[in-house]
Amino acid sequence: MQRRLALSYATIFSITLLLLGPALYLSFSSQLASAFDKALRLAAQRQAALALIPTGFTLGLSNKPFNTSPSLEDRGTFYLVLSPTGRLQQNPEHVSQAGRAGIPDESAARLAARLHGGVFSTMATADMGEIRLFTVPILRGHRVVALLQAGRSLSTLAADRRSLLLLILELGAAAVVAAMAGGLLLTRQAMRPINAAFAAQRAFVADASHELRTPVTLVRTNAEALLETGAVPAPEDRALVEDIVAVSGRMGRLIADLITLARLDAGMLTLVHMPVALDAVIATSCGQMARLAARHDVDLRRGPTPSLVMQGDAGRLEQVVVILLDNAITYNRPGGTVVVTLTLGRAGDQAVLEVRDTGPGIPAVDLPHLFERFYRGRGAGVAAEGSGLGLAIASGIVRAHGGHLHVHSEPGIGSCFSVLLPLAPHTDAPQIRAVRGHGVAYERRAREEEG
């Protein structure tokens, strides 16, 4: 539970980062591009100002070369002086046009001359990739006498963007790890009172069930003694005593189920792990349920049951099969069929025990809740006995053996309960415990444990 909660927190946090990360990257990337353009514009305007010297009351172009930044190859800024029509006049950096198609950008120069303002443009070159250009006009009065075009390789901006992306990914990964660790810590602290409450509830259920077991057993025993000794001769009184026996029997089974569930929850269910022959478990269980099948007019059959051996508790495994058979018979239609089969799994390391019936099937709305405690599906009917704990107990016992219990049902066709159990890697035949018929074994087992 704690791990699932922590994983949920980390998942939500990761989704949040996935949504915010691109927005954060785009925002900072846009700011980097804006800063890149601003630096290029300021450098171009500075060099344009240095290219002019005062001559009386007018401004003219200086014939002296002006100071420049490092060359293009050093990822600095280069400068070109152009005529008002965009033709190259001065190339102080000796920037070669070979392999740099489009430099200078004459169209941007003509646009800057026409607008009397700076113009940004981007040109693609063969050897240095994309170049960002800014063209600024040099004015004499209101007349454009020249243009200065500053350029800088966009590789530096691309490198900054890659560094930004890497930083965001590293911070995001670290944040997810921190969220997972923090989620585990917080959920552990938050689950302590919840776990304590559940433990107290389980202890109460186990203690209350244990305390109720003795008086219920005493009531049933006394009622049975009255019937056996003939102390109640009147038929109407005998009927009342028989009802007491039946009701106390159902209460006893319910109490036994509650004790089993409490032990499953606490991880204290006693399992005697021994080599168990599953075909013998099936044979014993079918023998126990034969009379119930005959009473419900259901044909109980045993399909192929090869000799497969696993390490487990034979009595508890028999309890699982009896619960599945009980449901398959009780909720079947008159004249229906129940077939029990045992096969080897595809991987060869599992036994697959299936109980198929030809009943009305289980509605799809009930399937997700079928193994919940006290759940009675729509197909259970009001007349059916039981408390809705059988499948929950069967699922818990199967999980305690390292297996899985699944159900597949088609309305109007029937249901199939599949029990997947791990097989023993190697077992000597003389050590295999064959289960023999001994009444309702799991009830007797529960009495012995409580006694």
N, C-alpha and C positions, 0 to 999 in steps of 0.2 A: 504494500500500500504506500509506504513512504517513498519507495523508488518511483512508483507510478506518479505520485504527486509531484516529486522533484522533476521527473521527466516532463510532466505537463507544464510546469513552470518554465523549464528551459525551452520547451517547444514554443510556448507563447512568446517568450522573450526573443527567441530566434526569428519568429515570424515578424515581430515588431522591428527587429533590426533589418530584416530583409525589406521591409516597407520603408523604413527611414533611411537606410544606408544609401540607396540610389539617390534619394532626394538630397541627402547630405553631400554625396559626391558631386552631383550636378551643381549644387549651390557653390561649393568651394572651387570646383573646376571653372565655373563662370567667373568667380572672383579672381582666380589665377589668370584667366584670359584677359579680364578687364585690367588687372595690374600690368600684364605684359604689354597690352596696347598703350596704357598710360605711360609706361616707361619709354616705349618706342616713340610716342608723340613728343614727350618732353625732350628726348635726345635730339629728335629731328628739329624741333623749334630752337633748341639751343644752338645747334650747328648752323641753322639758317640765320640766326642773329649774328654768329661769329663770321659768317660769310659777308657781312655788310660793314662798311666803315663810313664815318661821316665825311662828306666833301662839301663844305659850305653849308648851304641850307637844304641840300638834297642828299639822298643816299645812293651810293653806287656800289657795284660789285667789287670786292677786293681781288686784286690779281695774285695775292699771296695764298698759298694753300692753308686751309684751316685745320685745326687739331681734330683728330678723329679717334674713335675707340678701336679696340682690337679687331683684327680681320675676321672675315666670315668663317674661316676654318677654325678660329678660336671661339666660335659661337658668340662673337660680339656683334656689334652693330656696324654696318658699312653704309657709306653715303655716296650718292651720285648727284651731280649738278646737271640739270636738264634745261633746255631752252623752253620758251613758252609753248612751243609746239610738241614738246616731249622728246626732242632729240638729245642725245647724250653730249654734254659739253665738257665736264670734268669728271675724272674717275680717280680720285686721290687714293683709293684703296687698291687700285688696279684690279678691280673685280672683273674677272674674265667672263665674257658672255658665252663662251663655248660650254656647252652642256647645261647652261642655265637659261633655257628658252623662256622669253618673256621679260627678262630683266634688261633694261628698265621697263616698267609698266607705262607705256605711252598713253594708253587709254585713261588710266588713273591720273596721269599728269595733265592731260587735256581737261579732264573733269575738274581737277583742282584749280586750274587756271580759269576756267569758266565760272566756278563758284567763288573764287577768291578765298578759299578755305581749304583746310587739310582734308585728305581723303585716305582711308584705309583700303588696302587690297591684299589679296593673297595670291601668290604665284607658285606653281609647281616646277621644280627643277629636277634634272636627271640625277645629279650627284649629291645634292644636299637636301633633298626632299622639299617640303613646302617652306616658302619664305613669306614672312609677313612684312608688308611694305606700308610706309606712311609718307605721303607726298604733301609738302607744304609749299605754297607759292611765296616767292620773294618779290615784294611790291616796291615800286617807286611811285609814291603818290597813290593813284588808283590803278596804276598800270603794272601788269605782271612782267617783270624783266627776266625772271628765271624761276626755276623750281628746284627744290631739294628733295630728293627721295631717299629716305632712310629705310634700311631693311635689316631684319634679324631672322635667323633660322628658328622655325617652330619646334625644332628638336628639343630645345631646353624646356619649352612649355609641355611637350609630350612627356619628357622625363619627370617633370614636376607632377604631372597628372598620374603617372605610374606610381610614383612615390606616395602620393595621396591615397590611391586605391589600395596599395599594399598596406599602408598604415591603417586604413579603415578596416580591411580584412583582419589584420592582426588584432586590432582592438576589439573587433566584433567577436573573434574566436575566444579571446581572453575573457570577454564579458559573458559569453555563453558558458564557459567553464566555471567562472565565478558564480553565475546564476545557478548552475547545477549544484555546486558545492554549497552555496548559501541555501538553495532550496532543500537539499538534504538535511542541513542543520535545522532550518526552520520547521520543516515537516516533522523531524524527529522530536523537536520540542513541542510542537502542536499536537502530535499524536500521543504523547505520553498520557495526558488525562483521558483521551478517548480510549486508548488501549487499557488503561486502568478501569474505566467504566465497563468496557466489554469483558474484561477479566472478571470483574465483580459480578456481572450479569451471568457469565458462564458458570461461575462458582455457585451462584444462587440457584440456577437451573439444575445443576448437578446435585447440590445438597437437597433442594426441595424434592427432586425426583427420587433421590435415595430415601428421603424420609417418607414419601408417599408410597413407596413400593411395599413396605412392610404391612401397613394397614390394609392396602388394597389386596395384597396376597392373602392376608388373614380373612378378609371378608369373603373372598372367592373360596378359600379352603373350607370355611365354615358352611357356606351355602352348599358346596358340593357334598359335605358330610351330611347335611340335612337331607339331601336328595338320596344319597346312598343308603342311609340308615332307615329311610322311610318315615322320618319324624314328621313329615308334612304329607298326610294322606289325601287331603282335599285337592282335587285337580286344579281349582283356581289358585290355591296357595302354591302348589308346585309350579305353576306357570310363573308366578311372581318370583319364586326362588330361582327358577331357570333364567329369568331375565336378569336377576342379580349376578348370576354366574357369567352370563354373556357380557354384561356391561363391565363387570370387574375384569374380565379377560381382556376386553378392548382397552380399558384403562391401564392394565398391566403392560400391554404391548406399547401403548403410547409412552408410558414412563420409561420403558426400556429403550425406546427410540430416542427420547430426550436425553437419557444418560449417554447413549452412543454419540449423539451429536455434540454434547458438551465435551466429551473426550476428544472427538475429532477436532473441535475448535481449539482446544488446549494443546493439541498435539500429544495427547497422553493415551490414545487408543492402544491397547495392548495387542500386539501382533506377534504371533509365534511363527517366525520365518523358518520354514522347512520345505524340502522338495515336495511339491504337490502335483499330482497327476490331474490335469484339468478335465480329462474325459471321465474320471471317477467322480469329480465334483458335479459334473453335468448329470451323470447317471443317478447319483444320490438325490440331487435336487428334483429331477424329473419324477423319481419315485415318490418323493414327498408330496408333489403337487398333482399326482395322478388322480387322487380322489376329488380334489377341487375341480379339475378339468372335467371329470365325469359328471359332477353335480351341475356344471354350467353347460353341459353338452358341447364341449370343445375337444377336438382331437389333438392331443399332445404328442408330438413326434420328436424323435431324435434323428437329426441328419448325420452327415459324416462327422465323426468325432475322433480324429487321430490322437495318438498318444503324445501329448505335449506336456512338458514339465516346466514349472517355474518355481521360484523361491517365494513363498508367501504363507499366509494363514489360511488353512483349508476351511476352517469354520466360517471365517469372514467372507471368503470367496463364495462359499455355498450360500451365505446370506444374500450376497449380491444376486446370484442366479435365482434364488427363491423370490426375491423382490421383483425382478423383471418378469418371471413367470407368473407371479400373482397378478401383476398389472395386465399382462397379455391375456390371461384367462378371464379375469374379472370384467374387463372392458371389451371383450370379444363379443361377437354375435353368436346366437345359438347355431350349432352346426359348423362353427368356424374352426380354424386350424391354428396351432402354434407349433413352430418348428425351431429347434435349437441346433445350431451347427457350430463347429470348431474348425478353424482353418489356420494355416500358417501365413503370416504377413508377407508382403512382397519382399521386404528386406531380409526376411528369414530370421529376425531376432524378436518377433512379436507373435503372440497368439491372438487371434481375432475370434471372439465368442459372440455369436449373433442370436438374438431372440426375435423371430418374425411372427407376426400375427396377421390375421385377416379381418381385423376389427374395422370400426368406422374411420379410423385414422385420427390424427390430432390436428386441430385447426392451426394454421400458420401463426395466428396471434398468440397461441399458447406455447409454441416451441421455445421461444427465448426464456420463458419463465418456468419451464418444466422441472428443472432441478432446484427450484427455490423451495424453501421450507413452507409448509402449510398451504402451498399453492394447489388449488383444485381447478383444473381446466374445465372448459365448457363440456368436454366429452365425458367428464367423470360421472355426471349424473348425481341426483340427490339421494338415490337409494344405495349407492356404492359405499361400502365400509372403507375405513382408512382415514388417516389424518393428514395426508399429503406430505409425509416425512420420508416415505420409503425411497423415492428416487434421490432425495438429498443425501440420505445415508449411503445408498449404493454408490453415488458419485464420490462421496468422501472416502469410502473404503477403497475404491478403485484408485483414487489419487494417492492414498496412503501406500499403495502397492506400486506406485510409479507408472500407473496406466492412465487411460482416458476413457470416458464414457460418452458416446455420441448417440444421437437419435435422428432417424430419417423417417418421415411420415408423409403419406399421400391420402388426403381425405377420400373415403369411399373404397380404398384399396387395402390399407393396413399400415402398420408401423414396423420399424426395425431398430432395435437397440443394439449397438455394437460396443463391445468391451475390448479394448486393446491393452494387453498385458505383456510386460517384458518377459522373455523366456530365460530360463537358467542356462548359463553357458555350457555347463557339464554337470551331470548328476548321475550317481551310481543307482542302478535299478533297485537294489535291495533297500535303499534309503527312502524311496518314494512312499509318501503317506497316502494310501487309498482311503477315501472318505466313505464310510459305510452309513447306511440309513439309520438315523437315530432321532426320528421325530423332528420337531422344529429346533434344529441344532443351535441356531443363534440365540433363541430365547433361553435355552438351558445354559448356554455360555454366559449370557448376561447375568442370570441368576447366580451362577458360580462365582463370577467376578464381584458381584455385589455382596455375596454372602461372606 
